[in-house]
Amino acid sequence: MKLVYVFLLLFVHCFDKVHTTWCQNPHLRGHMKFKARESSNESLPSIEAKPLNGEVAHDAIYQSIPFFVQKFYGGIATFDVYESLNVKKGQTSDAGMWVAFYEQGHIYNLNIVTAGWSIDPAYYGDNKTHFLIGWSADGYNSTGCFDLKCDGFVPVNYAPITPGDTLKGKSKISIKIFKSKDDGDWWLHFAHAGQKFAPVGYWPRSLFNSLAYYANYVSWGGFTGSLVGEPSPPMGNGHWPGQGSATFHDVQYVNSDGQGYPPVPVPGLQSRETHKNCYHVSKFMTDQFSYGGPGGCTN
């Protein structure tokens, strides 16, 4: 069976205690990609969120605090890009940012947009690092896709990068996802290290229901996926958080005017580590944190 885990959300604490599938695996995007990989053409135009047996998903992230009613209009981050990691077919290693709206008890009302990088041999057909984006308007039930596999995301001319493009390792990229005050669409801006933000494209407001107005959840960090019984791959650059490890910095929320602002102590952020034997996040210091680990988890 062809698998894939390409990177989309981790919804951290079990928002919906009734929905056991959600609680067992907050990465519905992993389920979606697994299902999509069963297609012979590997480019299904929609996402399927039904759980599949045999997958393990892990994350090491910082996120806005669940259950605290907040309005966000996007997020910003600069983070390291790595390549040549020992990621095998059937595994994925990703890093990025998720912006979403979720209502407790209504999992299929999940609206989400995301961007970052992914190493996923099953999805991309190589072991290179790719720029990955994605979206859904119903919890990956029947809408959305990754990169440009379906209608939805609208690329602009002269963009600095195209979804799916390869990225060079040992570099940094910056991403800004924000809701435009002018047109109400969710815009994605991108910059290589040392360059200014430039637009990549946008997700039209009309794609969404709840996210058409604002987000109530933002997260940043790393994600891995693998098969049960098979060791999980490295996250970040494979090092534990600390000097020389993978880092997110300039971590910010975005306000209704499109301007970034740093998380404050309250309500602020909280960390999440799904398997501390394999992956960690550091303490959040001002506007940055490090994350990662060698992997090796089989459950």
N, C-alpha and C positions, 0 to 999 in steps of 0.2 A: 504494500500500500504506500502510495506517495504521501508524504507528510509535509506539513509546513506549519510553522508557527511564525508569523511575521507580526509584527509588533503593533498592538493596539492597546488596550486599556488594562489596567489593573485596578480593580475597584476595591480596593483595600479592605476595610472592615466589612463584614457581611451586613450590608444595608438591609437586606431583606431576609430575615431569619426564616421565613416560610419557604423561600425558594432555595432548597438545599443544594441544587446544582451550582447556583451562584456562590453560595457560601464555600463549597468545596473548592471551587476554582474561580477566582475573581477575573481571570483573563479569558473572557468570552471570545476575545479576538483569537486566542489560540484555537478554540473549538472551531471558529469560523474557518481558519486557514487549514486545519486538518481536513475539514469537510471539502473545502475547495480543492485540495490536492488530490481528492479522489477522482476529480474530473480528468479525462484524458487530455483535454487541451489546456488544463491548468490556468484557465482565465475565465472562470465563471463570473458573470456580471453581477452577482449578488453574494451576500454573506449568509452563512447558516450558523446559528448559534446553538444548535442542539448538541449536548455533550456526547463525546465519543470516548470509548474506553482506551486505556493504555497511554495516556499522556500525562506529563508532569510539567507544571509551569512554576517558575520562581521569579521573584522580583526583589529588588533592593531600591527603595524610592523614598522621596519626600512628597507629601501630599497636603492639600488643604484639609482642614479637620472635618471629618464627616459629621453630619447631624447639626453642624453650626450653620445657620442660615446666612449665606453670603451671596453676593452678586459679583461675579467676575466677568470681565470682558476680554479675557485672553491671558497669555503668559509669554514670558521671554526667558531665554537661557542661552548660554554659550557652553559648549561641551566638547570633549575630546573625541576624536575619531580614531579607530584602530582597525587594522587589517592583519591578515596572516595568523589569525587565531585558529586554534585547533577545533574548528566547528565542522562536524561531519553531517552527511545527509541524514535527516531525521532529527537534527538539532537546529536551534536558532539562538542567536545572541544579538540583542537589540539594545538601543538606548534612545531616549527621546522625551517628548512632552505630550501629555494628554489634556485636552480641554473638553469638558462634558457637562451635561445636565442630567441628573438622575433623581427620580422620585421614589422614595422608599415604598416598597410594595408594588411597584410598577416597572418591573425590569424591562419590559418590552417598550417602555417609553424612553429608554436610554438614548440620548443624542450625544454624539461624540465626533471630534476631529482630532487628528494626531499627526505628528511629524517627527522624524529622527533618522537614525541609521540602523541597518539590519544586515547581518550575515546569515543567510539562509540558503544553503545549497539546493534544497528541494524546490524552493520557490523561484530562485533566480537562475538556477542551473550552473552556479559557480560558487567559489568560496570567497568572492570579493565582497567588499563593503558597499552597500547601496543606500541611496537616499530614499527613504520610505515615507509615504503619507497614507492616510486612510480616513474613512468616515462611515458613520451609520446613523440612521434616524429611528431605528426600532430595536436597539439591543442586538444588532447583527442577525435579526430574524429573517428579513427579506430585502433590506436596503443596504447600499453601500458597497465599498470595495477598497482595495489597496492600489496605490499609484494611479494609473489611468486605465484600469481594467474595465471601467464602466463610466457612463455619463454621471456627472455630479461636479467634481472639481473642474474648474475652468482655468486652464493655463493662460498666461499672458505672453505677449511677444517680448523677446529680448530678456527673458528671465535668466537669472544667474545659474540656474540648475533646473533640470527636469526630473520629476518623480521617477524613480527607478535607476537614475544615473549612478555610476560608480563614484566612490569617494576615495581619496588617497588617505592612507593611514598616517598616524603621527601628525595629525593636523587638528585644527579646531574649526567648528562651524557655529554659527549663531542662528537661532530661529525665533521668530516672533509670530504668534497666532493672535489675531485680534479682530474684534467686531467693529467694522467701520461705522463711524457715526454718520457718515454721509449716505451710504446705501444699505446699511444693515447686514451686509454680507460678512462672512468670516474670511479674512485675508491671511495668507501665509507669506511672510517675508523671510529672506534667507541672506546670509553673508558668510563668505569665507573669512578666515582670520585676517584682520587688518583692513577689511573692506567695509563699506557701508551697506546697510540693509537695502535690498531691492525686492520688488514683488515677484513671486513665483506664480501666483494665481489666487483663486478664491473659491470657497464653497458658498453657493448662493443661499441666502436666507430662506428661500422657498423650499429647500431640501428638508428643512427641519420644522419641528413644532416648538418644543420647549426651548431649544437652543436658538430659536429665531429671536429670542429676547435677551438672554444672558446665560452664562454658565454658573454652576454652583460647585464645580469641582475642577481642580487643576493638579497635575502631578508631574514629577520629573524623576528620571532614574533609569535603571537597567532592568532588563527582562531576559530570561532564558526559557527555552522549551526543549523537551526531550521525551523519549519513550520511557515508560515505567521499566525498571530493571536495567536501563542503560545509563551510564554516567552522564550527568548534565554537563554542558560546555562551560568554558570560562565566560565570565561577565566582565564588561569593561575592558581592561587589558590583562585580566587574569590575576591581578595583584590584589591583595587585601587593601582596604582604604588606608591611606597614609601617603608619605612622600613617594612620588613617582607613580601613583595610581590614577585611575580614571577620575575625572573631576567635572562637575557642573559648577559654573560660576555665573555671576550676573543674573541670578535667579530672581525673577520679578513677576508680579501680577500686572495686569493691564486694566486701567480704569476706563470709564465710558468715553473719555476724550482721546483714547488711544495711547495714553502715556503710561510708561512703566512705573511701578512703585515697589519697594522691597517688602517682603513679608514682615509683619511685626510680631513681637512675642505672643500677643493674644489678639485675635484667634490664631494667627500664624500658621505653622506647619507641624506635621508630625511624621515620624519615620515609619517605615514598614520593611521588615525583613522576613521572608517566608521560610528560609532555611539557613540559620546562622552558622551551620557547619560548613556551608559552601559560599555564602555571600553576606556582605555587610554594607552598611552605610556609616559614614563618620558623623560626628556632631555637625549640626548646621551652624556655620560661623558667618555672620553678617549676611552674605549673599551667595555662599558657596558650600559645597560638600563633596566628598569623594565617596566612591562606591566600588563594588566589584568583588571578585573572588575567583578561586581556581575552578570552582564547580566540582563535579564528582558525585553529586547527589543522585541516587537511584529511586527516590520516592519523594 
